[in-house]
Every structure is written in structure tokens, then in C-alpha cells.
Amino acid sequence: MIKTPTSRRSFLKAGTAVSGGLLMAVNLPGTLGQAMAAGTVHTPNAWVHIADDNTITILSAHSEMGQGVHTSMPMLVAEELNVEMNQIKVTDAPPGAVYVNALLGAQITGGSTSVRGSWEKLRIAGAQVREMLISAAAAQWNVDRSQLKADKGMVLGPNGKKATYGSLAAAAAKLPVPEKPALKDPKDFRIVGKRTKRVDTPAKTNGTAEFGIDVTLPGMVYATVQQCPVIGGKVKSFDAAQAKGMPGVQAVVQISDGVAVVADSWWRAKKAMETVKVQWDEGAGSTLSTASIINGTRDAAKSGKVIEITKPQGDVAAALKGAAKVIEAEYVSPMQSHSPLEPMNFTAHVQGEKVLLIGPTQFQQGAQGAVAAALKVKPEDITLKTTFLGGGFGRRLELDFVVQAAEISKAVNKPVKLLWTREEDMMHDYYRPAGVNQLKAGVDANGMPVALHFKVASQSVTQRAFGLPKETLDPFMAEAAVAGYNIPNTKHDLVIHDTGVRVGYWRAVSHSMNAFANESFIDELAKAAGQDPYAYRMKMLSGKPRYANVLKLAAEKAGWGKPLPAGRARGIALMEGYDSYLAEVAEVSLNKDGSVRVHKVTVAADVGHMVNPDTVEAQLQSSIVFGVGAVLKHQITMANGRVQETNYNSYEPVRMHESPQIDIVLVKSTEKPGGIGEPGTAVAAPAIANAVAALTGKRVRSLPITADALRTA
Amino acid sequence: MSVNFQVNGKPAQANAETDTPLLWVLRDELGMTGTKFGCGAALCGACTVHVNGEAVRSCQTPLSTVSGKKVATVEGLSKNNTHPLQVAWIKHDVPQCGYCQSGQLMSAAALLAKNKNPSDADIDNAMSGNICRCGTYPRIRAAIKDAAATMRKA
């Protein structure tokens, strides 16, 4: 494995050493921070800031990367604070212990956790402030709290008494924070569960939204980097003589990960970089190839140390022996890149011991901790401001580009905006690991499974990123391994194999490979049994009402079983992920060149209690389009340790003409909220693969399902 | 040597080397950051602007080629989101991360300038050069049709 110089675990420690809450709030950059220092903004708690002029600002601990958290997080607060969404502003929270995502143990936006982790926390935060404002008014008016209520930013009292939240905020902020304020009965919600306009849309339709790439600081210079074509390789020497003489070039500096050119415009830096010749020590990664990665993983599946994902049920060996028939299949998922549209970038200004960082990150605490470790400064001397993220998908959990920006700023003693080229971005990702899933089932005389042995071999992101001890279960490799079907004898095994690739968390993480395998395999069993894949699944879902419900709803909406035009077929798939239940039906045909066209995906989703149903729909659309690309088009390949895909021609995201119609059925539910940013991607793969198998009679078990893959299947 | 042209109806002058792509002149010299960099190879459309009314990829448009011409960027649609496309984008809550949307809007604006009643195939043709990694395509399609209907009535 290619090691990062300091483990992420120490970043986490460094990050959590920073004190949270009110102290952190005064480190907020920008006008809010200045107003706080001047005493005109009050902080009843870490989530709600109320100014004397009645401006109410809600802090989002989660980064806005398109998933709508700058709307859904404030909705939770506003619901209990009793303010309208048009009365509030949203800003990104600074790093701080109070903003830690309890589901992940760090201040991270990822894992489809934002709503799940904030559902109670932010409603409590809103209710606390509401109660404090009421208490402040009660004291001011010398009346009992029970006579007061808070509504639309005002506290209302007897005899027409009223006061704005702003006028009460200073007094309220001095009161003790109630630990357990009363929360509304969900049936009384006015905001949560209602379709709500995104607060960030207007800025994203007139060019004013500030992404990392748009940051400017007085005196700022521009940088770009060249990293070793073999990830992890180091600079041996470099020749920058020509670059240094080029217009606008200010410096060429070596940093931990490579060489940076600094100039008075980014284009000049980039042009100069084209002339910089670097001699690399390529390191251990230079022998990697796609074949070595996949074959090594397959060998590990056969003979590697087995880790139980869950306790075995029944006796699989005996049931297999007694089965009428045994069916086996192997499924292969390739590496994937995140490739968000905004290339990696960050802006840094190092001034002695003090550091300012501005940019797009999914991991505020990590960014702060990583730069503290790299520059040997104190985390609390690092101010970090989060911008909008031009896509994340897991890539911006990583901290490489943040540290690079800080190193360059330190070297040139100026504020620096670092921006990578697309090629650097695609060839220096933290890739979704490849996976090999081997499944074996014993079926009875009716073709129904009596035993299932599931095994997945892949690489652990959590070992690399967070130092998870070897040979222990990485839960991010076991997602959706256990499907919802009633099968009496089951065994679910994991083998962790380190291929040497630098791997990262990617949209839906291991759900994508495990659901592809499980749901393809169930289809294969149905076919072997001569049964309809929908009916076959349904037979195994008694006592699983949420699974069965979404399966039925998707099938009904898609017209499952109804005739289709010639040359089209449907496929179905089902999964639970992030506490959400999804079924998808894909309708496909073949293009003239033999590639697959997905015409329509119908999805039924039970995501528990929804915060913003419009965002749920948007995320389903988004994750399905993302999934279409992964299943039909995308793979990252390697030769001599070099990633072969370099830009959007060799790793081409789904385009408008390839994007399917998406029909959505949402289940109304009062179950606890599930995550919805990711699972749709994972279910799309088997739904499409099953449709292709139904159409062509060919089962492609290795993604992506390209025209070539179909020809040779 | 400086190059003179118009941006959103106002005179502009740039002093960058004349082979500098218009994208970087707009962003770094003129401070108009609404136009985005995605690929640097005319593959993604994030940098789409209009030159004399035609949608072009500004990452592949040298400064020298816009001398004396009219450049329009997302900032020129309207600052207050009153252009029919902006109204439709907001109505449908099209953007997710939002990074590609300046380019999407400019490609859509070039389409509707010529065709106020685009079919699905017309939309595919005009918009397939613009990648949205968030997959907002269903909403982009709906918003373009909505804006087209508004513009037909106007």
C-alpha cells in the first residue's frame, strides 16, 4: 500500500483537540465573524446566530456539494426555531468538536449521513434557541413563560406584547442552554417534509456562487502541480530553468507530492509547468496493472483470510450438499474515479504560525489537522472556510490538495490558489477499489435457494484512510452484502486484499459492488428456476414489508410484465442502504453500435421520514445517472502503475442524450430518516445488468457492460 | 499588446498573451468567475460562453480570436435571475453542486436564441457537450422546455 506520511488518525486527533462551540464561533471568517467580535451577533448555541438587526444565520456542519444540505439542515433548525426559511441565512460551520458528525466520529460530509445524523440534533438545536428566546422575553416582560409563544421570528406575549428574536438574542444568549427542550410532534411540522426550494439555487444560476476555484485574496498568486504519474512516487530532481524565465512565473517549488509552479495567472503557471522536467522515483506502485489488481483480488477471494461479515445462519455446507442444484457465479467491479467537475483546488495563506485555508472540502477537521501536521502549527491557529463544492462524491474527503496549497503558500510566503488540471485530477484520484464477489447458492427442487454463500474480496479504504487494524471487518466493505431475502442457511465472508492502489470512498462505497453481485445473482437463480425475477424475489420477502413494498411499487409503476416494444427489456433490483429501501426497474435496448441504451429507470424509495422530498427526488435522479455511467461506461485501468484514463474522453460521464427518463415513487413514512445521496447508484447497476441479460440472453458479470463486453459475453 | 472586445455589452480590454484561452482572461484578468474550468479540452462544456451569439468552449478559444467580437457570459443573462432560463432553472431547482450550470445555461441560451420550441432531440443535440456529473439532466430538459414556452409567449 502507498502510505501517506501521517495517518489520518493523527489528523483526527489534531482536529478534535480544537475546542468547539462558542469559542470556535468567534473564529468564523468574514462578516459574521467580525460582527461577533463587535458584539452585534449573538450565539445562543453553536448552530444559531442571531444579529441585533434580526438576521438569523444557521450554521451547516455539512458541506454543500449538491446534495442540498444548505437547505435540509436549516429546515430542521427552522422547524423548531419557528422561523420561515426566507427569514434565515446559511453559512458553513468552521471546524469544531461541536460540529462532529456523530455517525462518523469526525466533521465529515459523507456516507449519506447528513440528515440521519442531524435529524434530532438540529431540531434540538432549534428548540433550545426557541426556549431561550421565550425565557428572555418572559424575564423582560416579567410574565410566566407559559403565556408566551414564538412564531415567525417573534416572541408573542399577552396584551399584544411582541419582540423580534434579534431584540431578545443578546439576553437569550446569556441564559443556560436547556438540555432537553420539547420537540414538536412530527404531525405539526410546517417545514420538515414539505417540498422546499433550495436556498443555493439563485446563486448557482447567475454565476455568483463561490466555489473553491473562485476564491480570491488580496495579493494572491496562482499555482498548479505536477505529480508523479505513478501515484506515491517522489521527486528525484527537476529542471525548471525554462519555466522560471516564462512570463509571470514567480517560483517553481518542490512540495511533498511533486513540483508546483507559481505565477500571476493560472494559465501562465500551467503553460510554464508544461516545460518543467521532473525525474521521479516511482516507488512500489510502478508495477501495478489492471490485470495484477483484478487477479490479485481474485486470488485473495480464493485463499485469503476470511472475515465474517455477520454470523452464519444455519448450516450452509450441509444445505449445499443436500440441494437439488448448486449455482455459482463471480462478479467483478472495476476501479472508479470520482471526477467531480470542479478539479481539485484550495486556497491557502500561511503567515508564520497562522494559516488561512479556503476551499471545497468534505472534511473540515481533517483539513485543519492535516495542514497542522504538515506545517507543524497548532490546529487552532488554522482558520478554515468552506466554499461550495463543485461535486464531491468522496474525493473531497481527501486532504492531499489542501496540504499542497498550504505547502506552496509557505514556500512563496503569499496567498496561493492551487488548481489542478483535469489530467492531474483523474490520474491522481483515490479510486473506488476493484472488487471480486463470488456467490454460491443451493436451490431446492422448485429452484428456491436453501443456502447462500456470499464472499467479497476487495481493498479497505478505511485501513488506508483511518488506520483500521488489518484483518478486522471494515464495515464500508460489507454494505448491502446481506440482502433482504429469507434464505435459511447463509454465510457472508469478506477478504481484505491490499492491491497497492490508493483507494478512496466513492459514491455508495461497497454497496455498489455488493448489490451488483447479489441482485445479479438472484436474477440468475430466478432464470435457472424458470421464474419471473420479480415474483421470485417477492417469494423470499415475507416479513420484510419495507423491502416488499418498494419492490411492488417500482414494478407497478414500471408496468412490470406488460409488453414492451421489440428490442426492449426490463430488469429489476432491490437493496437496503443507509437505512433507505430502494427498488429500481431499468428499461433498456441496444444502440446500433451494440452499446446499451437505458431508456427509463423507475425507482421506488422508502427513505423513512423525508426532510425535503424535492431533494430526495433530485438525489435519486442524480445517483441513478451516476450509476448508469458506472455500469455502462466507466472503469479506471492501470499500466506500469499509471492510470490510463486522463480526461472526460477516456472516462466520459453520462451525457444528456444518454440520461434516462427517471420515474420516482416516494413512500410516505414516519420511520427514522435514511440516507439518499448514494444508494440509487448501487441499485442501478444490477437493474441495468438484469435488463441487459433479459434482452440479450447474455449475462455480463464484469462491469462495465460495454458493446465489447457484450460481444464477448 | 492588448485585445479589445465586448463582454456582456460593455467594452473590455485584456493584456494576457494572445494565445491565452478566453476562459482564463475572463476569470483571472477580468475577475468574472461565473464561467468555470472543468477539463481544459472542450470535453465538458463548463466554460461555455457566447462569441457573437454562438456557444463556444472558452477553454479552447484563444484571446486573439475574440478581438472586436461580442462575448456573453452567464453574468450577462441577468444579475437578478430574470432571464427566462434562470427563472425556469430556479422553478425546477435544477442545480445540485451547480458547478456546470453556467455552461449549461449558456448552451441552453444559444439553443433558445435560434429555436423557441426545441424537441427532445434538439435539446440532446444542443446540450450533449455539457457534462453534469451530478446528473441534473432531467431537470435541465424540463427547465429548457419551460423557458422556451415562456419565451414563445413573450
Interface residues (C-beta under 8 A of the other chain):
Chain A: E64 M65 G66 Q67 G68 K197 R198 D200 T201 P202 A203 K204 T205 N206 G207 T208 A209 E210 F211 I213 D214 T216 Y222 P247 S265 W266 W267 R268 S339 P340 L341 E342 P343 F388 L389 G390 G391 G392 F393 L419 T421 R422 D614 A618 Q621 S622 S623 I624 V625 F626 N647 Y648 N649 E652 P653 V654 R655 M656 H657 S659 Q661 I662
Chain B: A16 E17 T20 P21 W24 R27 D28 E29 G31 M32 T33 G34 T35 K36 F37 G38 C39 G40 A41 L43 C44 A46 T73 V74 E75 L77 S78 K79 N80 N81 L85 Q86 W89 I90 D93 V94 P95 Q96 C97 G98 Y99 C100 Q101 S102 L105 I123 D124 N125 M127 S128 G129 N130 I131 C132 R133 C134 G135 T136 Y137 P138 R139 I140 R141
